[in-house]
Amino acid sequence: MKSLNERGFRFFAEVQDEPDTDSEVFYNPEMRINRDLSEAAVRVFSEELDTEVRGVDATAASGIRGLRYSDLVDDLHFCDPNPSAIEAVERGIDANGLEASTHEQDANTVLSRFRNYFHVVDVDPFGPFTQFLDSAARAANHRSLVGLTATDNSATSGSYPKVCRRRYGSRPLRNSFMHETGLRIYIKEAFENFARYDKCFDPKICFHHRHYSRLIGRVTESKSRANRSLEDIGYLSFCPECRWRKLEKVRKCGFCSNEDLSYAGPLWTGSLSDTRFTESMLESTPEDWEKSRELLEKIHSGSRIRKPYYDIHEMASQLGIQSPRRDEVLERLSDLGYVTGRTHFSPTGVKTEAPFGDLREVLSDL
Ligand SMILES: C[S@@+](CC[C@H](N)C(=O)[O-])C[C@H]1O[C@@H](n2cnc3c(N)ncnc32)[C@H](O)[C@@H]1O
């Protein structure tokens, strides 16, 4: 095991580029952006709390994720059934002069034992997070922040629709915005799971990056809140002819009247992130965390717009025109008075409240 350092925290692990379930103590430097944004989210959340903060890094590996929360969490726990991982976590706790509890156990056992206890629950497994959802809902305090990572994106983005149906009970859609659809399927799954425990999972910052999706939501124990948010579970309709899309199940295309539409869902039709939360995150994220800030700025830029994003290249090719520059499109749509922003899903994507016909006109005029 090597001694490593991330953002000032010492920890112990092997370094591997590709996730490997047989690895001794796994560490993927590529996931630093995930940890940066998670730490920033925990910072914003913990500043709102007026109590002692209790947190758990439920799938710890080296423990670097939990170690990074150590300035923000008063009572910190780590779980991993792998003895080498727990040994590494304990070395990391010592090396950083901290006090924390370790559990060489399945996260489901530990989380189920600590009912309603944790204000911060972080689940970052290999593959899907589904097997930890029930116990995360048990362990989440009535005011908590829950982070979930999923790396089975090929299922939710439509490469393996049967796996998606089996695991998430949803139909995915393979197209230019498949990762947004996938993220909405994950949020639906998290929301419904917490709702079964009369808790509401409210997305604060959810994103897709490289090979994974990350959901961070505020959990509140509130039946009425969960009932209201049931309105945000629905379907997505997509017209393969003209590329029109809507977060609702409709029979015919709202633009070209095609009746042969594709559907995805059930999925989350609400916001993927909370603008006020991402703004606070931006304020508290150090300037020199450049790549993480870049991603956060894009997430923030599109956070006010619920509609799925459009890929300019795809739209231009469908219209038979040369693709205009994204910034020109954004500027023209804003000049027309439409709420418009970038999207973190694609460098050639735009988010806009503009009606589909107006977007096509803007693209054709540029
Ligand atoms: C992707 S790694 C975690 C990476 C770490 N969170 C980070 O940011 O570097 C997944 C870890 O989950 C652990 N794991 C697997 N099954 C588990 C279970 N049932 N409960 C808790 N941890 C588990 C594995 O041993 C592995 O160390």
The ligand as a Gaussian input file, in Angstrom:
#p B3LYP/6-31G(d) Opt

LIG

0 1
 C      -15.584000       2.041000      -5.277000
 S      -14.872000       1.526000      -3.767000
 C      -15.052000       2.945000      -2.734000
 C      -14.190000       4.086000      -3.125000
 C      -14.106000       5.181000      -2.116000
 N      -15.413000       5.597000      -1.639000
 C      -13.356000       6.366000      -2.688000
 O      -13.943000       7.465000      -2.876000
 O      -12.157000       6.194000      -2.985000
 C      -16.084000       0.428000      -3.138000
 C      -15.726000      -0.179000      -1.776000
 O      -16.930000      -0.790000      -1.283000
 C      -16.550000      -1.922000      -0.555000
 N      -17.729000      -2.801000      -0.417000
 C      -18.137000      -3.814000      -1.198000
 N      -19.273000      -4.368000      -0.691000
 C      -19.563000      -3.663000       0.422000
 C      -20.601000      -3.759000       1.388000
 N      -21.552000      -4.682000       1.285000
 N      -20.592000      -2.863000       2.397000
 C      -19.640000      -1.912000       2.507000
 N      -18.622000      -1.785000       1.617000
 C      -18.595000      -2.652000       0.595000
 C      -15.417000      -2.544000      -1.345000
 O      -14.647000      -3.396000      -0.500000
 C      -14.673000      -1.276000      -1.806000
 O      -13.646000      -0.989000      -0.899000

